[in-house]
Amino acid sequence: MAELLALLALFLLAAGYWRVRQQSEFAQRWLQHYCRRQQLQLLSVYRYRYVWRRGRLLAQFKFEFSHDGLQRDEGSLWLCGLKALEVSLPVLREPPSPML
């Protein structure tokens, strides 16, 4: 019986790890596509935290991007499973005009 429980625990641990990796890869692909559409350069993506809201487990990813090739800004992406719920970006700063 103990072997069966250990096997079940190992299976659940492997399934959880596989799901976390799948979600991280999905976030990376989704953000690459999003940044390409918004004409931004995606620099890095990392999982920030998990939050339990309204009976759902949400994952928050932070990502760094550049809109002009010089400045780095940070945004966040909320996922529920493999579904993007919300993307938030800071107000982008315009570089000073060379004419001024």
Biotite code that builds the C-alpha atoms (Angstrom):
import biotite.structure as struc

atoms = struc.array([
    struc.Atom([0.000, 0.000, 0.000], chain_id="A", res_id=1, res_name="MET", atom_name="CA", element="C"),
    struc.Atom([2.819, 2.403, 0.857], chain_id="A", res_id=2, res_name="ALA", atom_name="CA", element="C"),
    struc.Atom([4.425, 1.739, -2.529], chain_id="A", res_id=3, res_name="GLU", atom_name="CA", element="C"),
    struc.Atom([1.168, 2.590, -4.278], chain_id="A", res_id=4, res_name="LEU", atom_name="CA", element="C"),
    struc.Atom([0.882, 5.884, -2.380], chain_id="A", res_id=5, res_name="LEU", atom_name="CA", element="C"),
    struc.Atom([4.507, 6.729, -3.142], chain_id="A", res_id=6, res_name="ALA", atom_name="CA", element="C"),
    struc.Atom([3.919, 5.978, -6.820], chain_id="A", res_id=7, res_name="LEU", atom_name="CA", element="C"),
    struc.Atom([0.783, 8.129, -6.830], chain_id="A", res_id=8, res_name="LEU", atom_name="CA", element="C"),
    struc.Atom([2.655, 10.996, -5.129], chain_id="A", res_id=9, res_name="ALA", atom_name="CA", element="C"),
    struc.Atom([5.467, 10.716, -7.666], chain_id="A", res_id=10, res_name="LEU", atom_name="CA", element="C"),
    struc.Atom([2.961, 10.753, -10.526], chain_id="A", res_id=11, res_name="PHE", atom_name="CA", element="C"),
    struc.Atom([1.205, 13.849, -9.144], chain_id="A", res_id=12, res_name="LEU", atom_name="CA", element="C"),
    struc.Atom([4.528, 15.622, -8.660], chain_id="A", res_id=13, res_name="LEU", atom_name="CA", element="C"),
    struc.Atom([5.580, 14.851, -12.251], chain_id="A", res_id=14, res_name="ALA", atom_name="CA", element="C"),
    struc.Atom([2.194, 15.966, -13.615], chain_id="A", res_id=15, res_name="ALA", atom_name="CA", element="C"),
    struc.Atom([2.414, 19.241, -11.671], chain_id="A", res_id=16, res_name="GLY", atom_name="CA", element="C"),
    struc.Atom([5.927, 19.900, -12.941], chain_id="A", res_id=17, res_name="TYR", atom_name="CA", element="C"),
    struc.Atom([4.835, 19.157, -16.508], chain_id="A", res_id=18, res_name="TRP", atom_name="CA", element="C"),
    struc.Atom([1.909, 21.583, -16.166], chain_id="A", res_id=19, res_name="ARG", atom_name="CA", element="C"),
    struc.Atom([4.149, 24.361, -14.795], chain_id="A", res_id=20, res_name="VAL", atom_name="CA", element="C"),
    struc.Atom([6.605, 23.898, -17.693], chain_id="A", res_id=21, res_name="ARG", atom_name="CA", element="C"),
    struc.Atom([3.741, 23.878, -20.212], chain_id="A", res_id=22, res_name="GLN", atom_name="CA", element="C"),
    struc.Atom([2.380, 27.119, -18.763], chain_id="A", res_id=23, res_name="GLN", atom_name="CA", element="C"),
    struc.Atom([5.820, 28.784, -18.831], chain_id="A", res_id=24, res_name="SER", atom_name="CA", element="C"),
    struc.Atom([6.334, 27.836, -22.480], chain_id="A", res_id=25, res_name="GLU", atom_name="CA", element="C"),
    struc.Atom([2.846, 29.096, -23.342], chain_id="A", res_id=26, res_name="PHE", atom_name="CA", element="C"),
    struc.Atom([3.553, 32.436, -21.610], chain_id="A", res_id=27, res_name="ALA", atom_name="CA", element="C"),
    struc.Atom([6.830, 32.808, -23.537], chain_id="A", res_id=28, res_name="GLN", atom_name="CA", element="C"),
    struc.Atom([5.159, 32.135, -26.919], chain_id="A", res_id=29, res_name="ARG", atom_name="CA", element="C"),
    struc.Atom([2.141, 34.311, -26.142], chain_id="A", res_id=30, res_name="TRP", atom_name="CA", element="C"),
    struc.Atom([4.299, 37.245, -25.055], chain_id="A", res_id=31, res_name="LEU", atom_name="CA", element="C"),
    struc.Atom([6.526, 36.946, -28.131], chain_id="A", res_id=32, res_name="GLN", atom_name="CA", element="C"),
    struc.Atom([3.452, 37.182, -30.324], chain_id="A", res_id=33, res_name="HIS", atom_name="CA", element="C"),
    struc.Atom([1.994, 40.050, -28.242], chain_id="A", res_id=34, res_name="TYR", atom_name="CA", element="C"),
    struc.Atom([5.232, 42.069, -28.319], chain_id="A", res_id=35, res_name="CYS", atom_name="CA", element="C"),
    struc.Atom([5.586, 41.541, -32.065], chain_id="A", res_id=36, res_name="ARG", atom_name="CA", element="C"),
    struc.Atom([2.043, 42.915, -32.586], chain_id="A", res_id=37, res_name="ARG", atom_name="CA", element="C"),
    struc.Atom([2.744, 45.908, -30.330], chain_id="A", res_id=38, res_name="GLN", atom_name="CA", element="C"),
    struc.Atom([6.144, 46.549, -31.961], chain_id="A", res_id=39, res_name="GLN", atom_name="CA", element="C"),
    struc.Atom([8.035, 45.864, -28.733], chain_id="A", res_id=40, res_name="LEU", atom_name="CA", element="C"),
    struc.Atom([11.203, 43.883, -28.157], chain_id="A", res_id=41, res_name="GLN", atom_name="CA", element="C"),
    struc.Atom([10.713, 41.083, -25.599], chain_id="A", res_id=42, res_name="LEU", atom_name="CA", element="C"),
    struc.Atom([13.803, 40.747, -23.397], chain_id="A", res_id=43, res_name="LEU", atom_name="CA", element="C"),
    struc.Atom([12.923, 38.246, -20.658], chain_id="A", res_id=44, res_name="SER", atom_name="CA", element="C"),
    struc.Atom([10.007, 36.403, -19.044], chain_id="A", res_id=45, res_name="VAL", atom_name="CA", element="C"),
    struc.Atom([9.778, 34.910, -15.563], chain_id="A", res_id=46, res_name="TYR", atom_name="CA", element="C"),
    struc.Atom([7.087, 33.456, -13.311], chain_id="A", res_id=47, res_name="ARG", atom_name="CA", element="C"),
    struc.Atom([6.430, 35.858, -10.458], chain_id="A", res_id=48, res_name="TYR", atom_name="CA", element="C"),
    struc.Atom([3.774, 34.250, -8.250], chain_id="A", res_id=49, res_name="ARG", atom_name="CA", element="C"),
    struc.Atom([0.580, 32.247, -7.926], chain_id="A", res_id=50, res_name="TYR", atom_name="CA", element="C"),
    struc.Atom([-2.640, 33.714, -6.516], chain_id="A", res_id=51, res_name="VAL", atom_name="CA", element="C"),
    struc.Atom([-5.891, 31.972, -5.620], chain_id="A", res_id=52, res_name="TRP", atom_name="CA", element="C"),
    struc.Atom([-8.823, 34.166, -6.803], chain_id="A", res_id=53, res_name="ARG", atom_name="CA", element="C"),
    struc.Atom([-12.497, 33.293, -7.101], chain_id="A", res_id=54, res_name="ARG", atom_name="CA", element="C"),
    struc.Atom([-11.801, 29.573, -6.923], chain_id="A", res_id=55, res_name="GLY", atom_name="CA", element="C"),
    struc.Atom([-9.121, 29.661, -9.642], chain_id="A", res_id=56, res_name="ARG", atom_name="CA", element="C"),
    struc.Atom([-5.353, 29.410, -9.430], chain_id="A", res_id=57, res_name="LEU", atom_name="CA", element="C"),
    struc.Atom([-3.833, 32.301, -11.377], chain_id="A", res_id=58, res_name="LEU", atom_name="CA", element="C"),
    struc.Atom([-0.192, 32.596, -12.375], chain_id="A", res_id=59, res_name="ALA", atom_name="CA", element="C"),
    struc.Atom([1.453, 35.979, -12.773], chain_id="A", res_id=60, res_name="GLN", atom_name="CA", element="C"),
    struc.Atom([4.401, 36.339, -15.117], chain_id="A", res_id=61, res_name="PHE", atom_name="CA", element="C"),
    struc.Atom([6.619, 39.415, -15.269], chain_id="A", res_id=62, res_name="LYS", atom_name="CA", element="C"),
    struc.Atom([8.365, 40.309, -18.493], chain_id="A", res_id=63, res_name="PHE", atom_name="CA", element="C"),
    struc.Atom([10.890, 42.897, -19.556], chain_id="A", res_id=64, res_name="GLU", atom_name="CA", element="C"),
    struc.Atom([10.605, 44.627, -22.882], chain_id="A", res_id=65, res_name="PHE", atom_name="CA", element="C"),
    struc.Atom([11.993, 47.580, -24.770], chain_id="A", res_id=66, res_name="SER", atom_name="CA", element="C"),
    struc.Atom([10.086, 49.887, -27.064], chain_id="A", res_id=67, res_name="HIS", atom_name="CA", element="C"),
    struc.Atom([13.064, 51.862, -28.357], chain_id="A", res_id=68, res_name="ASP", atom_name="CA", element="C"),
    struc.Atom([16.032, 49.525, -27.915], chain_id="A", res_id=69, res_name="GLY", atom_name="CA", element="C"),
    struc.Atom([17.483, 51.648, -25.090], chain_id="A", res_id=70, res_name="LEU", atom_name="CA", element="C"),
    struc.Atom([15.090, 51.574, -22.148], chain_id="A", res_id=71, res_name="GLN", atom_name="CA", element="C"),
    struc.Atom([13.898, 48.504, -20.248], chain_id="A", res_id=72, res_name="ARG", atom_name="CA", element="C"),
    struc.Atom([10.345, 48.391, -18.941], chain_id="A", res_id=73, res_name="ASP", atom_name="CA", element="C"),
    struc.Atom([8.476, 45.692, -17.042], chain_id="A", res_id=74, res_name="GLU", atom_name="CA", element="C"),
    struc.Atom([4.967, 44.421, -17.652], chain_id="A", res_id=75, res_name="GLY", atom_name="CA", element="C"),
    struc.Atom([2.890, 41.596, -16.240], chain_id="A", res_id=76, res_name="SER", atom_name="CA", element="C"),
    struc.Atom([0.758, 38.806, -17.666], chain_id="A", res_id=77, res_name="LEU", atom_name="CA", element="C"),
    struc.Atom([-1.927, 36.905, -15.753], chain_id="A", res_id=78, res_name="TRP", atom_name="CA", element="C"),
    struc.Atom([-2.736, 33.349, -16.826], chain_id="A", res_id=79, res_name="LEU", atom_name="CA", element="C"),
    struc.Atom([-5.415, 30.915, -15.754], chain_id="A", res_id=80, res_name="CYS", atom_name="CA", element="C"),
    struc.Atom([-4.232, 27.567, -17.012], chain_id="A", res_id=81, res_name="GLY", atom_name="CA", element="C"),
    struc.Atom([-3.317, 28.179, -20.645], chain_id="A", res_id=82, res_name="LEU", atom_name="CA", element="C"),
    struc.Atom([-5.546, 31.219, -21.076], chain_id="A", res_id=83, res_name="LYS", atom_name="CA", element="C"),
    struc.Atom([-4.256, 34.799, -20.940], chain_id="A", res_id=84, res_name="ALA", atom_name="CA", element="C"),
    struc.Atom([-6.496, 36.935, -18.760], chain_id="A", res_id=85, res_name="LEU", atom_name="CA", element="C"),
    struc.Atom([-4.750, 40.289, -18.548], chain_id="A", res_id=86, res_name="GLU", atom_name="CA", element="C"),
    struc.Atom([-1.631, 42.071, -19.742], chain_id="A", res_id=87, res_name="VAL", atom_name="CA", element="C"),
    struc.Atom([-0.523, 45.292, -18.109], chain_id="A", res_id=88, res_name="SER", atom_name="CA", element="C"),
    struc.Atom([2.170, 47.604, -19.398], chain_id="A", res_id=89, res_name="LEU", atom_name="CA", element="C"),
    struc.Atom([3.501, 50.810, -17.855], chain_id="A", res_id=90, res_name="PRO", atom_name="CA", element="C"),
    struc.Atom([2.970, 54.113, -19.572], chain_id="A", res_id=91, res_name="VAL", atom_name="CA", element="C"),
    struc.Atom([5.751, 54.225, -22.156], chain_id="A", res_id=92, res_name="LEU", atom_name="CA", element="C"),
    struc.Atom([8.110, 57.176, -22.097], chain_id="A", res_id=93, res_name="ARG", atom_name="CA", element="C"),
    struc.Atom([9.015, 58.852, -25.375], chain_id="A", res_id=94, res_name="GLU", atom_name="CA", element="C"),
    struc.Atom([12.670, 59.676, -25.886], chain_id="A", res_id=95, res_name="PRO", atom_name="CA", element="C"),
    struc.Atom([13.451, 63.404, -26.084], chain_id="A", res_id=96, res_name="PRO", atom_name="CA", element="C"),
    struc.Atom([13.148, 64.849, -29.549], chain_id="A", res_id=97, res_name="SER", atom_name="CA", element="C"),
    struc.Atom([16.490, 65.608, -31.233], chain_id="A", res_id=98, res_name="PRO", atom_name="CA", element="C"),
    struc.Atom([15.012, 68.888, -32.489], chain_id="A", res_id=99, res_name="MET", atom_name="CA", element="C"),
    struc.Atom([14.721, 70.338, -28.966], chain_id="A", res_id=100, res_name="LEU", atom_name="CA", element="C"),
])
